[in-house]
Amino acid sequence: MFSSSRMTVNQSSLLYGPLEELQELAFIERPIRRSLKTAEEIDQLTVDEDLNDIERAVYLLSVGQEVQRASVISNLPSLVRQNPAETFRRVVPKVREVLNGAGAEIQLAAAASFLTILQDDIILIHTHTFSILKTVLLHLNHRDTVVSNAWLETLLSAINALPKETIKQEVLNPLLYQSQLSHSLQARLASCRILGKVASKFDSHIVKKELLPLARSLCQDVEFEVRACMCRQLESIARATGVEDTRTELLPELVELAGDEESSVRLAAFDTIINLMEMIDSDDRLHVVVPLVMSVCEVSSSQVDDALVASLSFQFGKLCSGLTGSLSDEQKGRLLQRFKVLCVAGLQTEGNQTDGNESTLIRCNCCYNLPAMVVFADSAHFLSELYPSFSSLCCDQEVSVRRSAAASFHQVVKLLGSNVQLVHKELLALLQDDALEVLDALMNHLEETLEAVLSRGENLAMDNKFPELLSALLIAEQKVGCSLRWRLHEKLLQRYSCLARLLPGELLHQSFSPRIFTILTTNKVLPVQKEAARTFCTFLRYNRKQEQRQEMMERLIQDLAQGRSYWNRLRFLDVCEMATEIFSRKYFNKHFLIPALDLVHDPVANVRYKLCQLLPRLRSSLRLPADKQLLQQLDFCVQKLLCREKDKDVVATIRKTVLELDKLDLAEPFHKRQERDLLDQKKEKEETLLLEMEQLERQQSEGKLNSEKHTERKRRDSKTSLSATKSMSVSSSGATLSSSGKEMRKAKLSRSRSLSSQPSSSKAANSERPLKVKELSGISGSGKSSMLTSKDDSMRTAHFSMATQSTSSMPVLIRSNTTSLLERASTLDHRSTTMDHRTSTLDQRDHRTSTLDHRASNMDHRNNMMEQRTGTMDHRTSNLDHRTTSIDQRDHRTSIMDQRDHRTSTLDQRDHRTSTLDQRDHRTSTLDQRDHRTSTLDQRDHRTSTLDQRDHRTSSVDQRSKTMDRGCGVKDSQSRKLSINRKSNSFSVQSGRD
């Protein structure tokens, strides 16, 4: 029975549930009114389509409904842009008529439209000043406060563009009238704001003469709202009057307002004094501002004034930095103590009467002022003065406070400098915070924070805290990755790219590179994947170890370019797109281009579609003639897509891509291409420097190992040489002792024989000396050099023993021989000392040779490095030669073109010359005709002259005939004389012969 009742209940619930849903559906499916407007209303709203915009606006403003009028007024800025003259001539007067009895909606629309026109500089304000200004001033004192404030904002914006004379006539005169007590509160508040805005338009003399008395009267108004509003406008008036007038005229007024009975007036005066701190001299700061600040701090601590305390907490950093030079140590300590109290405002339960929101705002303001307070207290005293407050703010119970602390954390870290390890715990706490808002605020400046924390120089206190920081960074990324806030995840990956410059490559490769690659292959959000690709390429570029770079590239090729999922192959194309921006063209063409072009055979159309979009970027990375083969492969890829592609989207895309490839070299300007080439050269230079640094690190590590092995070998060699010299010295000393004993016996026998015959013994001794010298000289050079030290010691001991034994055993009769032996011993001692000196010099030479060997090894190492560098330089020079050859070819082509241009110019010149020559030929032909005529005349003249000459010649011939006749007679007489003379001469010659 119990089961049956249970079944009935279930059946009823199942029955009534669908019935209720059906009733709801029936309510939804009620008949709906087909038309919301009647036919008459539609006729009233219909406008003739042949009207233009201006005519339609005038028509709607005249006979339209309120909605249509509001729409026309809202569209007024676009009408002014299209046709300003007609709009101000026909539309604006209609708008002025509509505004006379219009409601709040149309008034607000008109105020917003005029404000847009003034702010966007659509028109020249001087042209239509009165048409806008009179409308604004007419509705400024509207009974609705919202409408009047809207028109006031429009007027304040218009003041910036109005000329001084217009402001003085149209604004200041009504302002003097409206500031009287007889007018409404709203009019006097508007006068205060207009007075502060107008002050910046005039010089100090006019402001002091006309505006300053009006400002004083408003500061003494009976309504505290007017006093507070005018007090906030005194800042702009003070900046317009100058420092001296501010000190004498406005500062006493501000001090008086700071003691007003209303808290809002005191707050306004306090804020204005702090904002004018740079215009107040040191004496006024010391005697006026400092006592005022101290009194405000004491009042805010004793009496609960939430607005004043909140304003004090917001202005505290600016206040302390402005009063730094005017405070004593006691006053500075009191301000620091007051700041500490503000940092824990609302957290102390005992005697807490402040609102929760106000206390949270105060602590947020304290977070905002933390950097200024670190400067005020000095970073050296951070641990004792501000660290407890800083730690409490970073671990506050409110998320907004922790977010504010995270936003200013990077500035605090920069100011701490070498004491950055003091805030390590707080950094870990913010990175591991549960609220993502805190992490978002910390990510905005994470790069600056990590640079200050990780680039610590000689500070080794952070070495043990490295793993904690890295684990906190990884945990923060995992936490953000598990959430739905993909924009924050994208920002975090973008900030993590700075770790490539800050962390060691080994640590980065082990900890962060696998995680970034996992995000690249598993995350489903496209912007996150692209940012992961960029970060992974950054890690790849700045990695100094060739093996790790090769491993990362192989993983990219195997898992992405040759992956089983088409999604991974698409991601490889995204990686290629990022790699073109990060790597140089040379590196990209070597590692990325061929795997990207191989995707032309991909069976998925989306991959081929993505490749078609990427082809212009791939083509821009190629440079001829170095990349001729790669260009051929790219052309083959394009031809294959054009010939064999069946997907219509891919075909359309490859056709567009072919057009882009044809225009690629022509469309790009020369200066952009040059900038891109310079950037690519810079990237390539950085990559070569990274390779050289890697080689230097390897050589240094190898050099350290070689030096350690060399020192161990030296130690072993020194030990073996010492043991060998000891054994050799012992053996040599034994041999010398035996030889010295034999010599002593011989000496005794000779001395005993010399008693009988001394001369014979002396001769025998003299004969033995050369034998000993010969024996000494017969020793080989190699034995001398190897056994030199042992022989010195043996000789020294032998001679000393001989001298002692001979002196003790000789009789008195042969004392002369003993003296000679003593002399020989002294000479041998001298020789032994010289030999010791020589051995010491040889030891020094051995040390020098060892140092020279070490230097030679270092020089060999340096030579190897120089050879490697020369190899790289040769490679660079070859590249430069190749580029210069290409440039020379281009220059040759340009020179050929110049020659062609020169030829064409010369041909043009020749054509011009031929035309001129033709003209000259025509002229010469006419001249020839004239010359022919003159020549005929000359011939005639010549003939007449020849006839005259003939006449002259005939006359001269006649004269000559006469003279010849005369001469013949003379010659006959002379010939006769000559014959007579010849005869006489011949006769005389013959007589002489006889």
RADABEL-V246830 format. One record per backbone hydrogen bond with DSSP energy under -0.5 kcal/mol. CO is the residue of the C=O (numbers start at 1). NH is the residue of the N-H. E is the energy in kcal/mol with one decimal. If there is no record, write none. Layout:
co: (CO	CO)
nh: (NH	NH)
e: (E	E)
//
This chain:
co: (1	2	3	4	5	6	7	8	9	10	11	12	13	14	15	16	17	18	19	20	21	22	23	24	25	27	38	39	40	41	42	48	52	53	54	55	56	57	58	59	60	65	66	67	68	69	70	71	73	75	76	77	78	79	83	84	85	86	86	87	87	90	91	92	93	94	95	96	97	98	103	104	105	106	107	108	109	110	111	112	113	114	115	116	117	117	123	124	124	126	128	129	129	130	132	133	134	135	137	139	144	145	146	147	148	149	150	151	152	153	154	155	156	158	158	163	164	165	166	167	167	168	171	172	173	174	175	177	180	184	185	186	187	188	189	190	191	192	193	194	195	197	198	198	199	203	204	205	206	206	207	207	210	211	212	213	214	215	216	218	223	224	225	226	227	228	229	230	231	233	234	235	236	237	238	242	243	244	245	245	246	250	251	252	253	254	255	256	257	262	263	264	265	266	267	268	269	270	271	272	274	276	277	281	282	283	284	284	285	288	289	290	291	292	293	294	295	296	297	298	299	303	305	306	307	308	309	310	311	312	315	316	317	318	319	321	323	323	324	328	329	330	331	332	333	334	335	336	337	338	339	340	341	342	344	344	347	349	351	355	356	357	358	359	360	361	362	363	364	365	367	369	370	371	372	373	374	378	379	381	382	382	386	387	388	389	390	391	393	398	399	400	401	402	403	404	406	408	409	410	411	412	413	416	417	419	420	421	423	424	425	426	427	428	430	435	436	437	438	439	440	442	443	445	446	447	448	449	450	451	454	456	458	460	462	462	463	465	466	467	468	469	470	471	472	473	474	475	476	477	478	479	480	484	485	486	487	488	489	490	491	492	493	494	495	496	497	498	498	499	504	505	506	507	508	508	512	513	514	515	516	517	518	519	524	525	526	527	528	529	530	531	532	533	534	535	536	537	538	540	544	545	546	547	548	549	550	551	552	553	554	555	556	556	557	560	565	566	567	568	569	570	571	572	573	574	575	576	577	578	578	579	584	585	586	587	588	588	592	593	594	596	597	598	599	604	605	606	607	608	609	610	611	614	615	616	617	618	619	623	625	627	628	629	630	631	632	633	634	635	636	637	638	639	640	641	647	648	649	650	651	652	653	654	655	656	657	658	659	660	661	661	663	664	669	670	671	672	673	674	675	676	677	678	679	680	681	682	683	684	685	686	687	688	689	690	691	692	693	694	695	696	697	698	699	700	701	702	703	704	705	706	707	708	709	710	711	712	713	714	715	716	717	718	719	720	721	722	723	724	725	726	727	728	729	730	731	732	733	734	735	736	737	738	739	740	741	742	743	744	745	746	747	748	749	750	752	753	753	757	758	759	760	761	762	763	764	765	766	767	768	769	770	771	772	773	774	776	780	781	782	783	787	788	789	790	791	792	793	794	795	796	797	798	799	800	801	802	803	804	805	806	811	812	814	815	816	817	818	819	820	821	822	823	824	825	826	827	828	829	830	831	832	833	834	835	836	837	838	839	840	841	842	843	844	845	846	847	848	849	850	851	852	853	854	855	856	857	858	859	860	861	862	863	864	865	866	867	868	869	870	871	872	873	874	875	876	877	878	879	880	881	882	883	884	885	886	887	888	889	890	891	892	893	894	895	896	897	898	899	900	901	902	903	904	905	906	907	908	909	910	911	912	913	914	915	916	917	918	919	920	921	922	923	924	925	926	927	928	929	930	931	932	933	934	935	936	937	938	939	940	941	942	943	944	945	946	947	948	949	950	951	952	953	954	955	956	957	958	959	960	961	962	963	964	965	966	967	968	969	970	971	972	973	974	975	976	977	978	979	980	981	982	983	984	985	986	987	988	989	990)
nh: (5	6	7	8	9	10	11	12	13	14	15	16	17	18	19	20	21	22	23	24	25	26	27	28	29	30	42	43	44	45	46	51	56	57	58	59	60	61	62	63	64	69	70	71	72	73	74	75	76	79	80	81	82	83	87	88	89	90	91	91	92	94	95	96	97	98	99	100	100	101	107	108	109	110	111	112	113	114	115	116	117	118	119	120	122	123	125	127	128	129	132	132	133	134	136	137	138	139	140	142	148	149	150	151	152	153	154	155	156	157	158	159	160	161	162	167	168	169	170	171	172	173	175	176	177	178	179	180	183	188	189	190	191	192	193	194	195	196	197	198	199	200	201	202	202	207	208	209	210	211	211	212	214	215	216	217	218	219	220	221	227	228	229	230	231	232	233	234	234	237	238	239	240	241	242	246	247	248	249	250	251	254	255	256	257	258	259	259	260	266	267	268	269	270	271	272	273	274	275	276	277	279	280	285	286	287	288	289	290	292	293	294	295	296	297	298	299	300	301	302	303	305	309	310	311	312	313	314	315	316	319	320	321	322	323	324	326	327	327	332	333	334	335	336	337	338	339	340	341	342	343	344	344	345	347	348	349	352	353	359	360	361	362	363	364	365	366	367	368	369	370	373	374	375	376	377	378	381	382	385	386	387	390	391	392	393	394	395	396	402	403	404	405	406	407	408	409	412	413	414	415	416	417	419	420	422	423	424	427	428	429	430	431	432	433	439	440	441	442	443	444	445	446	449	450	451	452	453	454	455	456	459	460	463	465	466	466	469	470	471	472	473	474	475	476	477	478	479	480	481	482	483	483	486	489	490	491	492	493	494	495	496	497	497	498	499	500	501	502	503	508	509	510	511	512	513	516	517	518	519	520	521	522	523	526	529	530	531	532	533	534	535	536	537	538	539	540	541	542	543	546	549	550	551	552	553	554	555	556	557	558	559	560	561	562	563	569	570	571	572	573	574	575	576	577	578	579	580	581	581	582	583	588	589	590	591	592	593	596	597	598	599	600	601	602	608	609	610	611	612	613	614	615	618	619	620	621	621	622	627	628	631	632	633	634	635	636	637	638	639	640	641	642	643	644	645	651	652	653	654	655	656	657	658	659	660	661	662	663	664	664	665	667	668	673	674	675	676	677	678	679	680	681	682	683	684	685	686	687	688	689	690	691	692	693	694	695	696	697	698	699	700	701	702	703	704	705	706	707	708	709	710	711	712	713	714	715	716	717	718	719	720	721	722	723	724	725	726	727	728	729	730	731	732	733	734	735	736	737	738	739	740	741	742	743	744	745	746	747	748	749	750	751	752	753	754	755	756	757	761	762	763	764	765	766	767	768	769	770	771	772	773	774	775	776	777	778	779	784	785	786	787	791	792	793	794	795	796	797	798	799	800	801	802	803	804	805	806	807	808	809	810	814	815	818	819	820	821	822	823	824	825	826	827	828	829	830	831	832	833	834	835	836	837	838	839	840	841	842	843	844	845	846	847	848	849	850	851	852	853	854	855	856	857	858	859	860	861	862	863	864	865	866	867	868	869	870	871	872	873	874	875	876	877	878	879	880	881	882	883	884	885	886	887	888	889	890	891	892	893	894	895	896	897	898	899	900	901	902	903	904	905	906	907	908	909	910	911	912	913	914	915	916	917	918	919	920	921	922	923	924	925	926	927	928	929	930	931	932	933	934	935	936	937	938	939	940	941	942	943	944	945	946	947	948	949	950	951	952	953	954	955	956	957	958	959	960	961	962	963	964	965	966	967	968	969	970	971	972	973	974	975	976	977	978	979	980	981	982	983	984	985	986	987	988	989	990	991	992	993	994)
e: (-2.1	-1.9	-2.1	-2.1	-2.1	-2.1	-2.7	-2.6	-2.3	-2.4	-1.9	-3.0	-1.7	-1.0	-1.1	-2.1	-1.8	-2.2	-2.1	-2.2	-2.3	-2.3	-2.0	-2.1	-2.2	-1.0	-2.2	-2.1	-2.1	-1.8	-0.9	-0.9	-2.6	-2.2	-2.3	-2.3	-2.5	-2.3	-1.3	-2.6	-1.6	-2.4	-2.6	-2.0	-2.2	-2.5	-2.2	-1.6	-1.2	-1.5	-2.1	-1.9	-1.9	-2.7	-1.9	-2.3	-1.4	-2.5	-0.8	-1.2	-2.4	-0.7	-2.1	-2.2	-1.9	-2.3	-2.0	-0.6	-0.8	-0.6	-1.9	-2.6	-2.1	-2.4	-2.4	-2.4	-2.2	-2.5	-2.0	-2.1	-2.2	-2.0	-2.5	-2.3	-1.4	-0.5	-0.8	-1.4	-1.1	-0.6	-1.1	-0.5	-3.1	-1.7	-2.2	-2.8	-1.7	-1.3	-0.7	-0.9	-2.4	-2.3	-1.9	-2.3	-1.9	-2.2	-1.6	-2.0	-2.6	-1.9	-1.7	-1.7	-0.7	-0.9	-1.2	-2.0	-2.6	-2.1	-3.0	-1.7	-2.4	-0.7	-1.5	-2.2	-1.1	-2.4	-1.4	-0.9	-1.4	-1.9	-2.3	-2.0	-1.9	-1.8	-1.9	-2.4	-2.3	-1.9	-1.7	-2.5	-1.3	-0.6	-2.0	-0.5	-0.7	-2.0	-2.6	-2.0	-2.9	-0.9	-0.8	-2.4	-0.5	-2.1	-2.2	-2.0	-1.9	-1.9	-1.1	-1.3	-1.8	-2.7	-2.3	-2.6	-2.1	-1.6	-0.9	-0.6	-0.7	-1.4	-2.6	-2.1	-1.3	-1.9	-2.2	-1.5	-2.2	-2.2	-2.7	-1.1	-2.6	-2.3	-2.4	-2.1	-2.1	-1.9	-0.6	-0.9	-1.7	-1.9	-2.7	-2.1	-2.5	-2.5	-2.4	-2.2	-2.2	-2.0	-2.1	-1.5	-1.3	-1.1	-1.2	-2.0	-2.4	-2.7	-2.3	-2.0	-2.7	-1.4	-2.8	-2.5	-2.3	-2.3	-2.5	-2.3	-2.8	-2.8	-1.5	-2.0	-3.2	-0.9	-2.6	-2.5	-2.3	-2.5	-2.5	-1.7	-2.1	-0.6	-2.4	-2.5	-2.3	-1.7	-1.5	-0.6	-1.0	-0.6	-0.8	-2.5	-2.3	-2.1	-2.2	-2.3	-2.4	-2.1	-2.2	-2.1	-1.8	-2.0	-1.9	-0.7	-0.7	-1.4	-1.8	-0.8	-0.6	-1.2	-0.7	-2.4	-2.1	-2.2	-2.1	-2.2	-2.1	-2.2	-1.9	-1.9	-1.9	-1.6	-1.0	-2.0	-2.1	-1.8	-2.0	-2.5	-1.1	-1.4	-1.2	-2.2	-1.4	-2.2	-2.7	-2.9	-2.1	-2.0	-2.0	-1.3	-1.1	-1.8	-2.5	-1.9	-2.4	-2.3	-1.8	-1.3	-0.7	-1.5	-2.2	-1.8	-1.9	-1.6	-1.2	-1.6	-1.0	-1.6	-1.3	-1.1	-1.9	-2.1	-2.0	-2.3	-2.2	-1.8	-1.0	-1.2	-2.3	-2.1	-1.9	-1.9	-0.8	-0.8	-1.1	-1.8	-2.9	-2.1	-1.9	-1.9	-3.2	-1.6	-1.8	-1.4	-0.7	-1.0	-0.7	-0.5	-0.9	-2.0	-2.5	-2.5	-2.1	-2.2	-2.2	-2.4	-2.2	-1.9	-2.3	-2.5	-2.2	-2.6	-1.8	-0.7	-0.7	-1.6	-1.6	-2.4	-2.3	-2.5	-2.2	-1.9	-2.1	-1.9	-0.6	-0.7	-1.4	-1.6	-1.3	-1.4	-0.8	-2.5	-2.3	-2.4	-1.8	-2.2	-1.2	-2.2	-2.6	-2.2	-2.0	-2.1	-2.1	-1.6	-2.1	-1.9	-0.6	-2.2	-2.4	-2.1	-2.3	-2.2	-2.1	-2.4	-2.5	-2.2	-2.0	-2.4	-2.2	-2.2	-2.0	-0.6	-0.5	-2.0	-2.4	-2.2	-2.4	-2.4	-2.4	-2.0	-2.0	-2.4	-2.9	-2.4	-1.5	-1.9	-2.4	-1.0	-1.4	-2.1	-1.7	-1.7	-1.4	-1.5	-2.3	-2.3	-2.0	-2.0	-2.5	-1.7	-0.5	-0.9	-1.4	-2.5	-2.3	-2.7	-1.5	-1.9	-2.5	-1.6	-1.6	-2.4	-1.8	-1.0	-1.6	-1.5	-1.5	-1.4	-2.6	-2.2	-2.2	-2.2	-1.6	-1.3	-1.0	-1.9	-2.7	-1.9	-0.5	-0.8	-1.6	-2.5	-1.1	-2.0	-1.9	-2.1	-2.2	-2.4	-2.3	-2.1	-2.2	-2.6	-2.3	-2.0	-2.2	-2.3	-2.7	-0.9	-2.3	-2.4	-2.2	-2.7	-1.8	-1.8	-2.3	-2.1	-1.7	-2.0	-2.6	-2.0	-1.6	-0.5	-0.5	-0.5	-3.0	-1.1	-1.8	-2.4	-2.3	-2.4	-2.3	-2.3	-2.3	-2.2	-2.4	-2.0	-2.2	-2.6	-2.2	-2.2	-2.2	-2.3	-2.2	-2.1	-2.0	-2.5	-2.5	-2.1	-2.4	-2.6	-2.4	-2.2	-2.8	-2.7	-2.3	-2.8	-3.0	-2.4	-2.0	-2.7	-2.7	-2.3	-2.4	-2.6	-2.5	-2.0	-2.4	-2.3	-2.3	-2.3	-3.0	-2.8	-2.2	-2.4	-2.5	-2.2	-2.0	-2.1	-2.5	-2.1	-2.1	-2.6	-2.4	-2.0	-2.2	-2.5	-2.3	-1.8	-2.2	-2.3	-1.9	-2.1	-2.3	-2.5	-2.1	-2.0	-2.2	-2.0	-1.8	-2.3	-2.3	-2.2	-2.3	-2.4	-2.4	-2.3	-2.0	-1.6	-0.8	-1.0	-1.5	-1.2	-2.4	-2.5	-2.5	-2.5	-2.5	-2.4	-1.5	-1.3	-0.8	-0.8	-2.2	-2.2	-2.5	-2.5	-2.5	-2.5	-1.3	-1.1	-1.6	-2.2	-1.8	-2.3	-2.1	-2.0	-1.9	-2.4	-3.2	-2.6	-2.4	-2.9	-2.6	-1.9	-2.2	-2.8	-2.5	-2.0	-2.6	-2.7	-1.8	-1.6	-2.0	-1.5	-0.6	-1.1	-1.2	-2.1	-1.8	-2.2	-2.4	-2.3	-2.4	-2.5	-2.4	-2.5	-2.6	-2.6	-2.4	-2.6	-2.8	-2.3	-2.2	-2.8	-2.4	-2.3	-2.5	-2.6	-2.4	-2.3	-2.5	-2.5	-2.3	-2.4	-2.6	-2.5	-2.6	-3.0	-2.3	-2.6	-2.9	-2.6	-2.5	-2.8	-2.8	-2.5	-2.4	-2.8	-2.7	-2.5	-2.8	-2.8	-2.5	-2.3	-2.9	-2.7	-2.6	-2.8	-3.1	-2.5	-2.6	-2.9	-3.0	-2.5	-2.6	-3.3	-2.9	-2.4	-2.9	-3.4	-2.9	-2.7	-3.1	-2.9	-2.4	-2.8	-3.2	-2.9	-2.5	-3.0	-3.3	-2.8	-3.0	-2.9	-2.6	-2.7	-2.6	-2.8	-2.7	-2.9	-2.8	-2.9	-3.0	-2.5	-2.8	-3.0	-2.6	-2.6	-2.9	-2.9	-2.5	-2.7	-3.3	-2.4	-2.3	-3.0	-2.9	-2.1	-2.6	-3.3	-2.4	-2.4	-3.4	-2.8	-2.0	-2.6	-3.1	-2.3	-2.4	-3.0	-3.1	-2.3	-2.7	-2.8	-2.4	-2.2	-2.7	-2.9	-2.5	-2.7	-3.3	-2.9	-2.5	-2.6	-2.8	-2.4	-2.2	-2.6	-2.8	-2.4	-2.5	-3.3	-2.9	-2.0	-2.3	-2.9	-2.1	-1.9	-2.3	-2.6	-1.9	-2.3	-2.7	-2.1	-1.9	-2.4	-2.4	-1.3	-1.4	-2.6	-2.2	-1.7	-2.0	-2.8	-1.8	-1.8	-2.3	-2.2	-2.1	-2.3	-2.5	-2.0	-2.1	-2.1	-2.5	-1.9	-1.9	-1.9	-1.9	-2.1	-1.5	-1.8	-2.2)
//
